[in-house]
Amino acid sequence: MIALIFTFASCIKEDKFGLSSFKEIKTFELPGQAGVSDIDKEALTIEIPMAEGASLIDISPSLIELSNFARIVPGIDEPQDFSESVTYTVTAEDGTSNDWTIIAVPALPNPQLANSNFDDWYRVGDYQQPGIDANNTVWGTANRAIAIAGDANTNPEDLGGGDFAARMTSVAAPLLVRMAAATLFTGRFKDGFPNPSDPRSNIDFGTPFIGRPESFQVEYQYFPGDSYEDANGNPLPGGDQCDIYVLLEKREGEEVERIATGWFRSSEEVSEWTTLEVGLKYGELSSSDPEFEYANIREGESWADPDATPTHITVVFSSSALGDFFTGAIGSELWVNNFELIY
């Protein structure tokens, strides 16, 4: 029955009987991209912010994602001159087609992340996601998985006057595991069958980015839950902790190199809005760094030259720092608002 629930929940609206007429470009990225692509489905245009000095001539897209069963011409491996607009034709399974215009534009200096004040949310079924729509957001959550058999645990909180915050709550898990921490992150929750026993494997973290900030700041509140327990429900000493962190990375293919780290982890209750500022350390962490044990590079990653230019940024907020291991307190809440990179 669980498998059937996941199967139905992972179906998307493009799946239907007959030949599909869908011909959208869902993702289009170029090497040297400085931020998220702006996809306009009505105008059939995609604007891509490019880093200063990035090559635009004779380059191939690094990633293209299309509607189910659609095909694209030119292909992803065919180099183009993006110093001028380039037209791509997407043909649906039923033979109808759309011409999309790709435009590379210079990125602004000292870039910020779109919707980092968390004021924009769009509806997906019974829950909401941060962003204007699914094609134009750098932010993701695990709401799709948790909402299959329960209520979403990352939600907008209306503070009045058009100001919204993100509220994340660790909840009792509806299937298979004890609890589910809430997370808000740059990246996306993967399509298809979620793996409830390995939450991290369900997420593609990070978004294109080329800035070199000195620190980040965010307004936050934190309310740790009453009973801090491990995955089996055994009480643990201390209390639940929130996680707030930023990683700057250099990615080439499957290779991920860490350039800089800024990480905050705390069990302290913060009941009033408080502005937190965390510095970014460029280069390797050492054993003398207080966050060394939990913020170090993961298996399969390596350290980059600290002077390297990032290609991606990963930002993560979590209501329970060890939620990946189903350790934490049900009821822990992390609220965040107005995230900003400081240069």
N, C-alpha and C positions, 0 to 999 in steps of 0.2 A: 504494500500500500504506500509506503514511504517513497519507493522508487516511482510509483505512478504519480504521486503528488509532485515530485520534482520534475518529472517529464512534462506534465501539463503546465507547470509554472514556467518552465524554460521555453515553451513555445512562444513565438513572436507573431505579430499580426500579419507578417508577410507569408506565413505558411497557410496555404489554402488549396482547395481542389482546383484543377485546371492549371494553365500556364500563368506564371507570375507576371504582373505588369510593373513591378517595382524596379526602379532604376536610379536609386540614390547613391551618392558617394557619402559614406558614413564617416570615413577617416581618410585624410590625405596629408602626409607629412613629407618634408624635404630635409636632406642632410643640411645642418647649419641653421635649422629652424630655431627661433628665439622664444616662441610662445605657442599657445594653442591656436590651431587653425580656426578661422571664422567662417563657418559653413552657412550659406544662405540658400535654403532649399527652394524658396520662391523665385529668387533671381537666378538660381543655378550658378552661383559664383562661390569661390573659396579664396579668401585672402589669408596669406601665410606670412607672419612676421619673420624676417630674416636678420641674423646677426650681422653687425657691421663687418665688411670684408668677406662675408661668406660667398663662395663661388656660386654663380647662378647659371653659368654656361656649361652645357654638356654634362648635366647631372640627372640622375634617375631618382624618382621618389623612393623614400625609405620605407613607406608604409601606405598601402591603399586598402580600404575595406569597403565593400559594396553591398547592396541589397542581395538577398539570397538569389542564386541562380543567374545573376547579372554578370556581364563581361564588359571589359573596358578596352578602348583603343585611343592612344597608344598603350602598350603594356607597361607594367611596372618596371621592367628591365630595359626599357628603351629610353636613352638619354634625350633630354630636351633643353632648349635655351629658355630659361625662366627669367632672363632679363626683360622679356616681354611676356604678355599674357599668353597662356597655352590652353588650347581647347582639347578636352578629353570627351569622347563619346561613350556613354554608358548605355548598353543595350539590354533590355529585360528579356526574360525567358520567352515572352510572347512576341518578340521581335520589334517592339516599340523602343524608341531611344530618346535620350536627352543629351544635349551638348552642354558640358560644364566648363566654365572659364576659371582657370587657376591663375591667381595674381600674387606674385611675391612682392612684399612691401617692406621697407626698412623698419626695424624694431625701434621703439623708443629707448633712450638710455635709462639705466637703472630700473629695469622692468619690475612691475608688480604682478600678482596673480589676479586674473579676472574674478570678480565676485568674492574677493577676500573679506568683504564686510558681511557676507552671508545674508544679504537682503533679498536675493533672487532665489525662488524655489519653483519647481514645476511638479505637476502631479503625475504619478504613475500608478494607476489603479487606486488602491486605498491608502497610499502613502505619498510623501513628497520627497523630492531630491533637490540638492542645491544646484542652482544654475538656471539659465534661461530655458534651455531644453536639452535633450539628451545629446544632441550633436554639437552643442556650444557650451560646454562646461569643462573645467579642469578637475572638478571635485567628484568623488564617488563615495558611496557608503555600502554597507552590507545589508541594506534594507530589503533588497530583493529576496535574499535567502531567508531572513528572519520572518518576513511577512508571509511566507508560504503557509505557515501554520500558527501565526501569532501576529502581534502588532509590531510595526517598524520601531526600532529603538534609537534612530537618529532623526530628529524632527526640528522644524523651525519653531522658535519661541518669539512671539510678538511682544516687543518691548514698548510699542507705541510710537506714533509719529512716523511710521514707515520703516522703523528700525527693527531688524530681526537678528536673532542670535541662533546658533546651532546648539541643540540640547541632546546630549548622548547619555543613554541610560543602560547600565548592565542589567540584563533580565534573565529570568529562568528560561532556559532554552526549551523550545517546544518539542525538539526531536533529538534523540541519541545522546546528547551531552548535557552536563549540569547547568551551564550558564553560557550566555552569549554577551560578550562585551560589545559596546557600540563604538564604531570608528568612523571618522571623517578623514578623507585622504585625497591627495592628488593622484589621479589615476582612474581606474574603472573596475567594477566588479565584472568578472568574466562571464560571457554567455555560456549557456549549456548547463550541465548537471553540477550543482555545487557540491563540494566535499565538506560535509559538516564536521568531520573529525580533523580537518586540517584547514582552518580558516584562511591562513596566509596564502595557500595555493589557489584560492579563488580570486585573488586580486592581482591586477597588473598595476604596480605602484609607479608613480612618477609622471611628469609631463615635461615636454620640451621647454628649455630655459637656458639662458646664457649669461645671466647676471652674476656678480660676485659681491653679495651683500656682506656687511660686517656682522650683522645680528638680525634677529627678528623680534617683533613684539606682538602681543595679543592680549586682549582683555578676557579674563576667565573667572569662573567660579567653580569650586569643586566640593562635592558632598559625598565622602566615602560611605558605602553601605555599612550596615551594622555588623555583619558576620563575615569575616574574611576566611575563605575556605579554599582547599585545593580541589582538583578535578573530581575527587571522590567524596567531597563534602566534609572532609576532615578539617577542623578548625586550625588556623595558622596563627603564629604570633604576629604582632604588628597589625597593620591595616591595609586596605586596598590602596592602590596608587594610580594616579592618572599619568598618562604619557602625552607629551607635546614635543615634537621634534621635527627638525629640518635636515635633510641630507642633500648635498650637491654632488652630482655624479657626472662622470664622463662615460658614455656608452657607445660602443662600436660593435654592431651585431649583437651577439649574445654576451659579450664581455662588459662587465660593470666595474668601474673603478671609482672609489670614493675620493672626492676632493676635499669636502668640508663637512663638519658635523656640529649641530647645535641641538642639545637634548635636555629636556626638563622632565624629571620624574619626582612626584611628591605624594605623600599620604596626608598632608595637612588639609584640614577643612578650610575652605575660603568661601565665606557666606556673602561677601559683598564683591561687586565687580572690582577687579584688581588688574592693573596693567603689568604684565610680565614681559621682561626683555631678556633674551638669551643670546649670548655671543656665539658666533660660528668659529670653530677652530679649523683652520686649513692645514691639511697634512694628517699624519698618523696620530691616533690617540696613544697615549702612554699609560702605563700602569698607575701613574700618579694622578691621572685624571679621574675625578669621582665617578664619571659615567662609563669608565673603561669596560667594566664587566658586561654591561647590557647594551652599550652603544657601539661596540667594535664591529668591524666588517663581518659579514656572514660568509658561510661556506660558498665557494665559487666566486667571491668578490676579491678585489685587491685594492691597494692604495694607489692613487694617481699622484702625479706631480702636483704639489699644492698650488703651483702657479698656473695650472691648466685651466682652460676655459670650460665651464660646465656645458653639458648638452641637456641635462635633465635636473629637475628638482623634485624631491619627495618630501611632502609635508604630511604629518600624521597627528591626529588627535584621537585619544582613546580613553574611555571611562575606566578601564581596568588594564593596567600595564601588562599583566600576564594573561590577558584574555585569550591569547593564542593557545595557551595551555589549560584553558577553562578554569583558571585560578583567579579568584577575585571575590567581590561581595555583590550579591544581587541587590540592586537598588542604588549602586554608586552612580552619581551623575556628574558629568563634566559639561559646562556651558562655555562656549567660546564666541567671541565677536571681534570684528575689526582686526584681522590679521594683517601685518605689514612687514615688509622687508626693509631694513635700515641700511643705508649706504654711507 
